[in-house]
Amino acid sequence: MAEVAISLGSNMGDRAAYLVAALQMIDARPDCSLVSVSSVYRTQPWGKTDQGEFLNLCAIIDTGLAPVALLDVVKGIERTLGRTDGERWGPREIDIDLLVIADVTRESETLTLPHPRMAERLFVLAPLAEIAPGLVVAGLRVDALAAALKTKAGAGDCTIDAEASARIRSGLSPIRGS
């Protein structure tokens, strides 16, 4: 089994429902299990800014799947939940990214690990620092990277949404180890 950090986000429809459904679908698989899930963060759009705010979170999962097979699984979950190909960084029902797979470095057309832009994105680093502060990316700990980005962020750029966090947690089975 490999430990994998993933990021999930949604800015269309019932955003919390999409997030909990995606987590439930991952955890329901016999080859994947949720280890930990961060709080939910309300975040401003990144890349394409003329759209609604996102709800984002990170999770750690254990899986026996190879990296590309896991990518196929999460992209299948996105399609099942209604995601269609749209404009890059545009609005979406659900977005699931593989961030880091323990001891895996990979660069291909289909998958690059660690995620090539995660160190630039507070909406990834803030929730990831909550559940894996000592994880090292780009030679630095995730908590240090998040702290550095927070100093540059605006007041409402990335804030915990307690209501959505409670809703996500209530929709999940107890997580192993918590």
N, C-alpha and C positions, 0 to 999 in steps of 0.2 A: 504494500500500500504506500502511496505517495501523498504527502501533504501538499495541498494546493490552495493558494489564495486567489479568490475571485472577487470581482466587483459587479454589482448589479445596479441598474438605474432605470427610472421610468419618468416620463413627463406628459403622458397622455392618459385620459380616462381615470379610472380608479387606481392610481399609482401604487398605493400600498397593497391592493389586491394582486396586482401583477407581481410585485416583489415576493409576497408570501407564496403565491402559486408557483413561481419559479423555484423557490427554496424547497417547497414541498415536493416538487417533481424531482429535483436533484436528490433529496434525501430518501425518496421512495425507491430509488434504483438500488438493486442488490450490490452494485459495484461502486457506490458512492455513499458517504455518510457525512452529515454536518457535524463539525467539531465545535465551531463557535460562529456567532453572528454578531456583527457590530450594531450599534444604534443606527437609526435612520437619520440621514442628514438632508436638510433642504439646501439645495445648491442652485446657483445661477447657471444658466447654460454656458457651455464652453465651446469655442470654435465658431458656432453659429448662434448669435446672441438674441435673435428676434423670435424667441419662442418661450414657452412657459418654463417655470422652474422645475427642477428635477427632485426626486427623492432618490438618494443613493445610499448604498450600504456595502459592506464587504463581508465575506464569509470565508472561513477555513473549512475545507472538506478533506476527507481521506478518500482516495480512490485507487482502484487497481487498474484503471484505464491508462493506456498510453496517451501522451499529450494530444495527438491529432484526433484520436477516438473521443477524448473528453471534449475537445473543441466541437466535434460533430454532435455530441450529445447536447451541449449548451445551445448551439445554433438550432438544433431541432426543437428544444424547449422554447426558444424565442419564436419560432414559426408556429408552434402549437398554440402559443399565447397570442398570436395575431400579428406578430411583427412582419412587416413586408420591407422589401428593399426600398429605401427612400434616399433622400439626399444625405450626403456625408454630414455627420454631426447634427442632423435634423431631428425633429420630434420623433419619439418612438414609444411604443407601449412598454417594451422591455429591452434592455441591453445587458448582456452578460459577457464580461471579458475575463479571460484567464490572465492573471497577473504574474504569478510566480509558482513554479512547481519545484519542490525541493531538489536541489542538485541538478537542475536541467537548464541548460543554455541552448537556445535554438534560434536560428534565423532562416526563415523560408518565406515564400510568397503567401502561404496560408497561415503561418503561426510564428511569431517571434516571442521568445521568453528570455528574460523577464519582459513584461509589456514595455514597449519602447518609449512610451510617453507618460508612464505612471508617475515618475518623479517630478513632473510638471503640473500635476493635477491635485489640488487640495481635496477635491471631492472623492478622490481615491485614497490619498494618504491619510486624511483625518480619520475615516472609519477604520482603515487598515491599522493605523497606529493604536487604536483602541484595543484591537484583538491580537496584534502581533507587533508590539512596539520595538522589539529587538531584531526584527527581520532586517537584513541588510540588502539594500538595492542601490546600485550605482556607487558602491563603496561606502554608503552611509546608512545609519539606522533609519528606519521608517519614521520613528518618532521625531528624530532631528530634522529630517526632510519636511515633515508636516509642520513642525514649529517654524521653520524658515519660511514656508509658504504662507502660514497664518499671519506673519508680520506684514506681508504684502497685500493681504486680502482686505476687501471692504467688510464693513460690519455685518452685513447679511449674506455674505458670499457662501458660507458653509456653516450652518447651525443645526444642532440636534433638534429633531422634531420628536418630542416625547410622546405625543399621541400616536404618530405613525409607528414609532418604535414599539410601543405597547401593543399595537394592533398586530404587528409582525410577530412578536413573541407569543401572543395568544394564539396565533394561527399555526404555530410550530409545535411538534412533539418535543418533549424535553430533550435537550441536546446532551449527548454523551459527554461526561466530564464536567457538566455545570451543576 
